[in-house]
Amino acid sequence: MQITAPSRAQARRHAAFVALLAALAGLMFGLDVGVISGAQQFIQREFAVSDRVLETIVSSMMLGATIGAAGAGWLSGHFGRKRSLLFSAALFVLGSLACAASWSPDSLIAARIVLGLAIGVAAFTAPLYLAEIASEDRRGAMISTYQLMITIGIFVAFLSDLAFSYTQSWRWMLGIIAVPGALFLLGVLGLPESPRWLVLRGRHDDASAVLHRLRGDDALARREVADIEAQLRTPQQGLRLFLQNRNFRRSVALGVLLQVVQQMTGINVVMYYAPRIFADMGYATSASLWFTAIVGLTNVLATFIAIGFVDRIGRKPILYAGFVVMALGLGVVGTLMHMGMGSHAERLLAVTMLLVFVVGFAFSAGPLVWTLCSEIQPLKGRDFGIGVSTVTNWVGTFIVGFTFLTLLNHFGHANTFWLYAAFNAVFILFTWTLVPETKGVSLEHIERNLFDGKPLRNLGT
Ligand code: BGC
């Protein structure tokens, strides 16, 4: 069949559309993370549930996401990236509608597990798809765009919660997400399959056709297919390599630790429970939802700092700075909680320090942990290594979400915030002893160092 060549401009538009759609998966992810924070006080009132049950409602989504992320590797390998994204988009719509229609705490928990499955699958498949369709010089930018979309999604959800709070309609808060979900579903229908997956399946002509449309250049498309074929000569060994090779076990362990650290900073205490924290500081519902929206905006804006500086300053200095800022922010919040926050000034200072904490996270551990996790794994174990660390991210989120209110109720606000501040202080030491500096180092060089048995912190030297 003769394919008429698309012009370069057409190809660029097509590639931009594809990237935008895949990044929309990031937006969906963020929307679903953010939406529960503003809804929970109304849910708690209507269903008259304890903090323990509320914690379960909040964190059931993360349980679903853990399962989704664990199964996404198989799903996207077996059925392809596009069908995995379609599956996840359909679950987004279904899960959101089911949340809005839930008639009991149990049915809400079940609906949030479905929603979690959608996020778990999307969170694994979308970055993979983006990396596979992006041209070499755009790859970094595409992955950071995806990160940014997550934070924008969280912010938009906070805003939407704020709007619906005036009518106290938590069902609308949870249900409205079906609309972007449906748009996402329609958009995914128009996406091409990933060229790398097509080559994996032996469909070389289809892969060429997709790349031809994306790049607008036949020679370029053919070269990329050849590159993919060459790359695929290194088969993914995942679990076997893990069992056989001590050095690979070290990089997998580092990926796991990085994600544990990211979650133990306490970021999701704020992302999932901010309105509750502000209410406990003494603010009324409306004020606490306004502050939550500001938290969301701060999270978006500070992510730009990371995007601008990671490749200039390097990973480690940014991580040190982030942990110091986070320890300080939460430490002061804990101290103010301990003092009782009697005055208006003290309450405002507590809000400000919580924002400082969010800034500290968003410019450091937020994006950087994901970057590092994808950089430290050797090529033949990359899918497995990244899969394991992504699942760990969700297990960590689940543990944090499932314990926060219990911690507050058993140990008090001050001790809980001090605990997280102390974690962040310890992570300065973690960065110093275990984290490698990977700025400007090729992935091949990191891999060679890993297999030579160099200490983890020296992988980039
Ligand atoms: C984390 C999420 C968190 C989000 C907040 C991500 O890097 O993995 O758990 O909710 O940042 O922006």
Boltz pocket constraint, residues with backbone or C-beta under 6 A from the ligand:
constraints:
  - pocket:
      binder: B
      contacts: [[A, 33], [A, 150], [A, 151], [A, 154], [A, 262], [A, 267], [A, 268], [A, 271], [A, 299], [A, 365], [A, 366], [A, 367], [A, 393], [A, 397]]
      max_distance: 6.0
